[in-house]
Each structure stands twice: as C-alpha cells, then as structure tokens.
Amino acid sequence: MYPKTDDFLCVNCTLCEKVCPVINQNIERKPENVYAVKNKNEFIRESSSSGGFFLLLGEKVIENKGVVFGAKYTNDWEVVHDYAENAKDLIPLQGSKYVQSRVNGSFVEVESFLKKGRQVLFTGTPCQIAGLKLFLKKKYDNLITIDFICHGVPSPLVFKLYLNEIKKNICDEIKEINMRDKKSGWKNYSFTIVGSINGSLIKKSEVLNDNIYRRGFLSDIYLRPSCHKCPSKNFKSGSDITIGDYWGIDTIHPEFYDNKGISLVCIHKKIMALDSLNCFFIQSDIDKAKKYNKYISVSAKPSVYRDIFFREIHSYSIIDLIKKYSNDSKLKKLKKLFFKIRKYWRI
C-alpha cells in the first residue's frame, strides 16, 4: 500500500503535504508519568501480549458509550483497522499482530463519531496516530489516542505468502492465529496457529525464533522501508499514551516482575487515574525503561538482504527464502564465525 499521485489531476492544493506526518513532524517528548501495569484479571492478562492495559482502557470507553478502534484479523487473515462498540467486539482488537494494518476508512469514521460527541479511543502505530491527528486538523477533547513501542510493520504480502504455505503444507484451513501465545510464559512466548485438516483440528506452536515468520521479522528483511527512518520515534506521534512490553522490568523492578506479562505505560496526557482501573501498577522511569526498550527511540536498521529478498519473493518458497536471509541462516552463521576467527588471528 503506497500513495500514488496523478500529476494530470493535481490542482496544487498542497493538502497532501499539509497532512504528511513525515514533512510535519512533532518535537520529541518525555512522558509526564511512566508506569509498570498488570491487569488484575489473570485471564485477560494471559490472553494479552503484555500486561493487558489496552483492554482496561477500552472497557472504560465502552462503559462510557464510546467507540474503540484497533487492528483485527479479517476472515482471510488480513489485518485491518475496525471499531468496537461493545466489550465482546474488543477481543479481536486485542493482542499483537506483526503485519501492517489496512486503515481503510477508519480515519473518516473516527471523525464522524467525534463530531457526534462520542468518546473515541484509537490505537495504532505511532505513524498512524500522527497521520490521524493531521487528518483531523483540530483537537478533540473526546479523542484518546494510544500508540505502542513499534519495531516496524512487516509486509502484508510476506504474511499472506507465509500463510499460503502453512495451508499448503500443514492444514486445509486456518482457524486461529496468536502471534504472542503466552502458554510458555511472557518471555518465552510462542507463535501459534490452529487449523483444520479433514475436519480435525491441529495446532502448530513454535517458541520464539523457532517460528520462521517471526525470525524474518526480527531480522528486518521485510519491514516497510519507511520504518527504517521512522518520523515518530521518541514519542513524536502526539499520542496521549504509549504502551508496550516492559522488557527489563525483572532488573529495574524485580519486586513487581512475574512471567505472565507486564505493560510499560507512558502517559503523555492524563486521561483517567490508574487507580480507577482494575490493575496493579507502580511508578517507573523512562530513562531506565529505554535501556531495555531501544525501539522507543531507535529505528530498525534495514537488512542488507532486503532488496534481494523481494526480488526473489515469487521465485522460491517464502519459508525457504526467510531461512536463507534471516539472521540465523547457516551461511550467515558461518560468515560470522569466519570473521571472528580472522579477527582473533588478525588475518
């Protein structure tokens, strides 16, 4: 999904430049307050990617007759932005989805709800929040925006090809996808797919780098190119709240740590008191948190294999291609070993 311009139709209104989040970047910020948060509901925390903070705030907005926007899977396992007006429809918006979402007409829908006076909670990547704010052109007191600590968004095409191979080799139909299954713990989460073959359910669950799609994502071979020069780092998106996994909390706040998932919550604008939500929380420090969560301020570096990966994407199995160019490929391991030996012997 890339913007396209037709010079013949252009009337030089410059509106595209006025709402561009790359041209119109905000200044870097420091949060007003930083917290480590755990949802008191253990079932919700177990089914959340980290500490279950999103659902806490989403439920409050729903209670106030508001609307919550977030990313969910379609029946064809594409990731799109949609909204929920009841607690049941919040569930599909929960959890991490490592794919670029289709925003479609959600910005227009947000504006419509805001103008009707309804409270709106919009969650998305930092660049999506920056884009929404510029699109709206004015501040709304009934709008709450949440972004998350973002590594970058992978290509929807790669995800589609990966799922096609799963359906070809493992199951006939995919029933469920959980990219952050915490059955083995928060730090040792799994990528889990539930499918069916000849009417029987099967489950494929792979821990951490055993899953090839996740390995390619963390190797930065198929992120969107703009992610490597993100204009929204260091809280420049203009969001009210930034959330993410509180990696490093076992060192920073060992007394609060457990392996069930903990949210890092950075408050830029006070929306409501945390003690009004069903959660445990402690105050923390952003400088300490940044030591273990570098993507708050740093863009992912592009893989040297990215261009060749996409040139070959339709010529090979996507799984074989990711194996070939990911950081854990045998060829790359041999190269690293060679350079270590050469450095040691000063060859």
Secondary structure, DSSP 8 states (H G I E B T S, - for coil): ------TTT-----HHHHT-TTTS-------SEEEEEEES-HHHHHHSSSS-HHHHHHHHHHHTT-EEEEEEE-TTS-EEEEEESSHHHHGGG-S---S--B-TTHHHHHHHHHHTT--EEEEE-HHHHHHHHHHH-S--TTEEEEEE-----B-HHHHHHHHHHHHHHT-SEEEEEEEEE-TT-STT-EEEEEEEETTEEEEEEEEGGGSHHHHHHHTTSSB-GGGGG-TTTTTTT--SEEEEE-TTHHHH-TTT--TT--EEEEESS--S-GGGSSEEEEE--HHHHHTT-GGGT------TTHHHHHHSTTTS-HHHHHHHHSTT-HHHHHHHHHHHHHHHHT-
